[in-house]
């Protein structure tokens, strides 16, 4: 996907998008978790997309509930697999 398109999408991303996505996927997230996820996406989207974000996920593991963290890993892994195809 084009870097410019991704950047525009991320720039338009809101916390409500994260909340609605979580609800639609039956993921319970606290307001604090929404803030954390939002901040990480906004700051580090290029690393998540282009690089190995293991260090970021290590940080997130200590900041999110185990259920939210595991769902996030699952969603990320599935998205990366789709991108590879």
C-alpha positions in Angstrom: 0.0 0.0 0.0 1.2 3.5 -0.7 2.9 5.2 2.2 1.0 8.4 1.5 -2.4 6.6 1.7 -1.4 5.0 5.0 -0.2 8.3 6.4 -3.5 9.9 5.5 -5.5 7.1 7.0 -3.5 7.3 10.3 -3.9 11.0 10.4 -7.7 10.7 10.2 -7.8 7.9 12.8 -9.7 8.8 16.0 -10.1 7.1 19.3 -13.7 6.5 18.3 -12.5 4.4 15.4 -10.6 2.2 17.9 -13.5 2.0 20.2 -15.9 1.0 17.4 -13.5 -1.5 16.0 -13.1 -3.1 19.4 -16.9 -3.3 20.0 -17.4 -4.8 16.5 -14.9 -7.5 17.3 -16.2 -8.1 20.8 -13.0 -6.7 22.5 -13.5 -4.9 25.8 -11.0 -2.0 26.1 -10.8 0.5 28.8 -10.4 4.2 28.1 -6.8 4.1 29.2 -6.2 1.2 26.7 -7.8 3.2 23.9 -5.5 6.1 24.7 -2.4 3.8 24.7 -3.3 2.0 21.4 -4.2 5.3 19.8 -0.9 6.9 20.8 1.2 3.9 19.6 -0.6 3.8 16.2 -0.1 7.6 15.7 3.6 7.5 16.8 4.8 4.2 15.5 2.6 3.2 12.5 5.6 3.1 10.2 7.4 0.7 12.5 4.3 -1.5 12.8 3.9 -1.6 9.0 7.5 -1.8 7.7 9.6 -3.1 10.5 9.7 -5.6 13.4 7.8 -4.0 16.2 8.7 -6.6 18.9 10.0 -3.9 21.2 6.8 -2.0 20.9 4.7 -5.1 21.6 6.9 -5.8 24.7 6.1 -2.3 26.0 2.4 -2.8 25.2 2.3 -6.1 27.0 2.9 -4.3 30.3 0.5 -1.5 29.6 -2.6 -3.4 28.3 -4.7 -6.1 29.9 -3.7 -9.7 28.9 -7.0 -10.1 26.9 -6.6 -6.8 25.0 -2.9 -7.5 24.4 -3.6 -11.0 23.0 -6.4 -9.7 20.7 -4.1 -6.9 19.5 -1.4 -9.5 18.6 -4.0 -11.6 16.9 -5.3 -8.7 14.8 -1.8 -7.5 14.0 -0.7 -11.0 12.9 -3.7 -11.5 10.7 -3.3 -8.1 9.1 0.4 -8.7 8.3 -0.5 -12.0 6.7 -3.1 -10.4 4.5 -0.5 -7.7 3.5 2.0 -10.4 2.4 -0.5 -11.9 0.0 
